[in-house]
């Protein structure tokens, strides 16, 4: 499922116009993004949680040329799946 599939699903299930569904999905994604930018954590019980992991600088290698390069520190979003979702996908419940 991609973003447009999600919008279509929300629109159909809630009997909304596509514009309203786009607004709802965009609002949720913006809220998630803003919270992660602030370094916050998003937890959706039964589904999973989103956190930001920080990675320090390190010396890497350019795979094309083989030369060493310095990679700057970075922050990346990380999703940890919840136990309930794991069980549902694995059909244990």
N, C-alpha and C positions, 0 to 999 in steps of 0.2 A: 504494500500500500504506500502510495506517495501522497504528497500534500493535496493534490487535486482530487485524489480518490477520497481522502479524509473529508474534504470540503463537500464533495458530492454526498457522502454518507451522512454527514451532519445535516445537510440540507434536506435529504430525503426522510431521515428518521424523525426530524423535528418539524417537518413541513414548513421549512423556511425558504426564503428566496436565496439564490446563490450568493448574492451580495451580503446578506446577513450572515450566512455560513462562513464566508470569507472573513468577515469582520471578527467573528467568534474565534475561529482557528488562529487568525493572526494575533488576536489579543492574547490568547493562551501562549503561543510561541514567544511573543514579545515579553510576557511576564516571566517565562522560564529564562529567556536570554538575559533580561535585566537582573534577575536574581543571581544567576551564575556569574555575570560580570562583576557583581559586588562581592563575589567570593562566597555567596550563600549556598545552601543545600536545598534541594527539592526532593521531598519524599512523598510518594503516592502509595499509601498502604495497599498491599495486595498486588502491586505492580512492580515497584522498584524505586530507586533513588538516583538522582543526578548530583554529582559533586564536581568540583574543579580540582584537578591534580596539578601540582607544580613540579616542573622538571628543571633541574639546574643546567648551567652551561656545560658543554663537553666538547671534546675534540672529535670531529667526525671525519669521514672520508668521502670525497666526491667519487661516486661509483663510475663515472665516465672517464675521469682523468686519473683517479687514484691519489690526487693531492689531498693533504690534510686541510680541513677547514674548521674554524671555530663556530660552533652552533650556540646561539644565544639562548638564555633561559626562556622557558615558555610555560603557559598554562593551557591545559586542554580539558574539555568536558569529558566526564567518564560516567557511564551508566552501570549501576549494579542492579541486576534483576532480583526481584523479591521472591521469597520461597513460594508464596501462593501462585505466582505466575509460572515459576518453574514446574510446580506440580500440575498446573492446568495444561501446560504445553506437553508435559510428559504423560498426561492423562492418568495421574494417580488418584485424582478426586473426581 
